[in-house]
Amino acid sequence: MFDPTAFENMKVVMEGGFYDRDLGGEIRIVDRNDIINSAKMCRTYDITFTDHAKEMAGIYCIFTMEAGLDNLAAELLPQRKTEMLAGCRISVNFKVKHQRDHKKFEEIREVLEQIWGSGRHIEQTVKYSPENRQSLAETETSISFNRLVQEEQIDDLNEMINYMTASLDALRKIQF
């Protein structure tokens, strides 16, 4: 038997937290990916969810956790004294479909900054069809943490789910 990696342990905790909330009716999971890239020796896990409110059509949260070869090697080969590389990179993305209105981009950013704090790196990407002036825009707002999350912070990771659901609630209150 082998010891599971930090990535595996964190993935199991997060997955359990998401599915507990799905079973409890708080959120609705709509997609999940668990990818092992054997060419680059890296892992990616992501889960996409929304809440159960009917008004939430078009508003999603995507939690992503990644670990590369350097992270795995640091964990499995501790004699290299690279323990600080043992962990995962985490990002949280929110996708919102809405009318093309510059004020909406600002409102989305402000809501997420209030919840996640100004110390987080928040970046927005907007997609829309320039040919169709009536088309909706899709804003993807990415929150990254600019550091590795390590297994010792597993309780903090589970607490992040509360921030994600609070963000969905706050985004739903914006008039799209």
One Martini backbone bead per residue (centre of mass of N, CA, C, O) as a GRO file, in nm:
protein
  176
    1MET     BB    1   0.100   0.033   0.018
    2PHE     BB    2   0.029   0.376  -0.028
    3ASP     BB    3   0.072   0.703   0.002
    4PRO     BB    4  -0.096   0.964  -0.033
    5THR     BB    5  -0.107   1.252  -0.165
    6ALA     BB    6  -0.176   1.572  -0.120
    7PHE     BB    7  -0.362   1.593  -0.358
    8GLU     BB    8  -0.549   1.360  -0.279
    9ASN     BB    9  -0.634   1.463   0.000
   10MET     BB   10  -0.751   1.737  -0.098
   11LYS     BB   11  -0.953   1.626  -0.302
   12VAL     BB   12  -1.128   1.460  -0.107
   13VAL     BB   13  -1.216   1.692   0.075
   14MET     BB   14  -1.344   1.870  -0.144
   15GLU     BB   15  -1.539   1.668  -0.265
   16GLY     BB   16  -1.697   1.620  -0.006
   17GLY     BB   17  -1.791   1.914   0.031
   18PHE     BB   18  -1.946   1.939  -0.234
   19TYR     BB   19  -2.135   1.684  -0.208
   20ASP     BB   20  -2.271   1.765   0.056
   21ARG     BB   21  -2.401   2.025  -0.068
   22ASP     BB   22  -2.554   1.881  -0.289
   23LEU     BB   23  -2.724   1.689  -0.107
   24GLY     BB   24  -2.833   1.953   0.065
   25GLY     BB   25  -2.911   2.183  -0.173
   26GLU     BB   26  -2.701   2.428  -0.210
   27ILE     BB   27  -2.589   2.278  -0.464
   28ARG     BB   28  -2.493   2.219  -0.822
   29ILE     BB   29  -2.341   1.981  -0.993
   30VAL     BB   30  -2.209   1.991  -1.351
   31ASP     BB   31  -1.888   1.928  -1.312
   32ARG     BB   32  -1.601   1.693  -1.361
   33ASN     BB   33  -1.233   1.675  -1.322
   34ASP     BB   34  -0.969   1.411  -1.354
   35ILE     BB   35  -0.634   1.477  -1.441
   36ILE     BB   36  -0.376   1.288  -1.609
   37ASN     BB   37  -0.053   1.390  -1.719
   38SER     BB   38   0.193   1.188  -1.860
   39ALA     BB   39   0.376   1.396  -2.014
   40LYS     BB   40   0.398   1.607  -1.741
   41MET     BB   41   0.332   1.504  -1.462
   42CYS     BB   42   0.018   1.593  -1.396
   43ARG     BB   43  -0.248   1.748  -1.204
   44THR     BB   44  -0.616   1.784  -1.240
   45TYR     BB   45  -0.882   1.949  -1.059
   46ASP     BB   46  -1.237   1.992  -1.128
   47ILE     BB   47  -1.531   2.193  -1.026
   48THR     BB   48  -1.873   2.252  -1.117
   49PHE     BB   49  -2.105   2.510  -0.995
   50THR     BB   50  -2.423   2.583  -0.850
   51ASP     BB   51  -2.719   2.682  -0.762
   52HIS     BB   52  -3.074   2.624  -0.717
   53ALA     BB   53  -3.149   2.877  -0.840
   54LYS     BB   54  -3.319   2.993  -1.114
   55GLU     BB   55  -3.152   3.268  -1.150
   56MET     BB   56  -2.860   3.112  -1.205
   57ALA     BB   57  -2.851   3.120  -1.485
   58GLY     BB   58  -2.512   3.168  -1.584
   59ILE     BB   59  -2.386   3.082  -1.291
   60TYR     BB   60  -2.046   2.991  -1.207
   61CYS     BB   61  -1.825   2.758  -1.036
   62ILE     BB   62  -1.459   2.701  -1.042
   63PHE     BB   63  -1.261   2.451  -0.911
   64THR     BB   64  -0.892   2.446  -0.895
   65MET     BB   65  -0.641   2.180  -0.895
   66GLU     BB   66  -0.273   2.174  -0.895
   67ALA     BB   67  -0.001   1.936  -0.991
   68GLY     BB   68   0.330   1.885  -1.034
   69LEU     BB   69   0.628   1.737  -1.049
   70ASP     BB   70   0.760   1.921  -0.835
   71ASN     BB   71   0.550   1.853  -0.613
   72LEU     BB   72   0.587   1.546  -0.603
   73ALA     BB   73   0.895   1.532  -0.559
   74ALA     BB   74   0.897   1.693  -0.290
   75GLU     BB   75   0.734   1.470  -0.141
   76LEU     BB   76   0.897   1.194  -0.227
   77LEU     BB   77   1.190   1.373  -0.203
   78PRO     BB   78   1.302   1.502   0.086
   79GLN     BB   79   1.619   1.507   0.047
   80ARG     BB   80   1.602   1.779  -0.138
   81LYS     BB   81   1.480   2.016   0.027
   82THR     BB   82   1.152   2.079  -0.105
   83GLU     BB   83   0.893   2.117   0.081
   84MET     BB   84   0.772   2.392  -0.040
   85LEU     BB   85   0.661   2.227  -0.309
   86ALA     BB   86   0.449   2.083  -0.141
   87GLY     BB   87   0.157   2.098  -0.342
   88CYS     BB   88  -0.095   2.339  -0.455
   89ARG     BB   89  -0.279   2.492  -0.702
   90ILE     BB   90  -0.524   2.755  -0.673
   91SER     BB   91  -0.853   2.814  -0.823
   92VAL     BB   92  -1.120   3.060  -0.883
   93ASN     BB   93  -1.414   3.059  -1.088
   94PHE     BB   94  -1.636   3.293  -1.257
   95LYS     BB   95  -1.937   3.256  -1.446
   96VAL     BB   96  -2.103   3.520  -1.642
   97LYS     BB   97  -2.411   3.598  -1.787
   98HIS     BB   98  -2.461   3.907  -1.982
   99GLN     BB   99  -2.496   4.208  -2.051
  100ARG     BB  100  -2.336   4.455  -2.220
  101ASP     BB  101  -2.175   4.608  -1.935
  102HIS     BB  102  -1.938   4.776  -1.768
  103LYS     BB  103  -2.071   4.778  -1.483
  104LYS     BB  104  -2.075   4.468  -1.444
  105PHE     BB  105  -1.774   4.421  -1.422
  106GLU     BB  106  -1.739   4.596  -1.168
  107GLU     BB  107  -1.942   4.449  -0.983
  108ILE     BB  108  -1.808   4.175  -0.983
  109ARG     BB  109  -1.538   4.265  -0.865
  110GLU     BB  110  -1.643   4.395  -0.602
  111VAL     BB  111  -1.780   4.148  -0.481
  112LEU     BB  112  -1.521   3.964  -0.477
  113GLU     BB  113  -1.340   4.154  -0.308
  114GLN     BB  114  -1.516   4.153  -0.053
  115ILE     BB  115  -1.489   3.842  -0.001
  116TRP     BB  116  -1.162   3.783  -0.073
  117GLY     BB  117  -1.001   4.033  -0.102
  118SER     BB  118  -0.716   4.235  -0.190
  119GLY     BB  119  -0.487   3.992  -0.182
  120ARG     BB  120  -0.605   3.899  -0.441
  121HIS     BB  121  -0.597   3.772  -0.761
  122ILE     BB  122  -0.792   3.954  -1.004
  123GLU     BB  123  -0.934   3.829  -1.318
  124GLN     BB  124  -1.069   3.940  -1.632
  125THR     BB  125  -1.279   3.780  -1.884
  126VAL     BB  126  -1.420   3.858  -2.209
  127LYS     BB  127  -1.704   3.728  -2.398
  128TYR     BB  128  -1.803   3.804  -2.744
  129SER     BB  129  -2.000   3.900  -3.017
  130PRO     BB  130  -1.941   4.150  -3.253
  131GLU     BB  131  -2.180   4.090  -3.461
  132ASN     BB  132  -2.375   4.068  -3.198
  133ARG     BB  133  -2.531   4.314  -3.015
  134GLN     BB  134  -2.740   4.110  -2.848
  135SER     BB  135  -2.536   3.965  -2.708
  136LEU     BB  136  -2.384   3.802  -2.470
  137ALA     BB  137  -2.178   3.806  -2.203
  138GLU     BB  138  -1.871   3.650  -2.074
  139THR     BB  139  -1.758   3.638  -1.746
  140GLU     BB  140  -1.429   3.568  -1.624
  141THR     BB  141  -1.336   3.517  -1.285
  142SER     BB  142  -1.014   3.511  -1.135
  143ILE     BB  143  -0.885   3.342  -0.843
  144SER     BB  144  -0.573   3.381  -0.692
  145PHE     BB  145  -0.295   3.292  -0.444
  146ASN     BB  146   0.026   3.306  -0.499
  147ARG     BB  147   0.039   2.999  -0.387
  148LEU     BB  148   0.088   2.729  -0.211
  149VAL     BB  149  -0.101   2.457  -0.106
  150GLN     BB  150  -0.104   2.274   0.184
  151GLU     BB  151  -0.197   2.011   0.377
  152GLU     BB  152  -0.215   2.186   0.646
  153GLN     BB  153  -0.462   2.360   0.483
  154ILE     BB  154  -0.730   2.185   0.457
  155ASP     BB  155  -0.936   2.352   0.626
  156ASP     BB  156  -0.923   2.606   0.447
  157LEU     BB  157  -1.031   2.477   0.193
  158ASN     BB  158  -1.313   2.402   0.301
  159GLU     BB  159  -1.384   2.703   0.367
  160MET     BB  160  -1.391   2.804   0.067
  161ILE     BB  161  -1.676   2.710  -0.001
  162ASN     BB  162  -1.817   2.943   0.146
  163TYR     BB  163  -1.706   3.164  -0.044
  164MET     BB  164  -1.829   3.052  -0.304
  165THR     BB  165  -2.130   3.063  -0.215
  166ALA     BB  166  -2.130   3.363  -0.143
  167SER     BB  167  -2.060   3.456  -0.429
  168LEU     BB  168  -2.311   3.348  -0.569
  169ASP     BB  169  -2.513   3.512  -0.402
  170ALA     BB  170  -2.399   3.793  -0.480
  171LEU     BB  171  -2.424   3.764  -0.790
  172ARG     BB  172  -2.736   3.722  -0.795
  173LYS     BB  173  -2.795   4.029  -0.695
  174ILE     BB  174  -2.722   4.109  -0.960
  175GLN     BB  175  -2.850   4.284  -1.234
  176PHE     BB  176  -2.877   4.094  -1.541
   0.00000   0.00000   0.00000
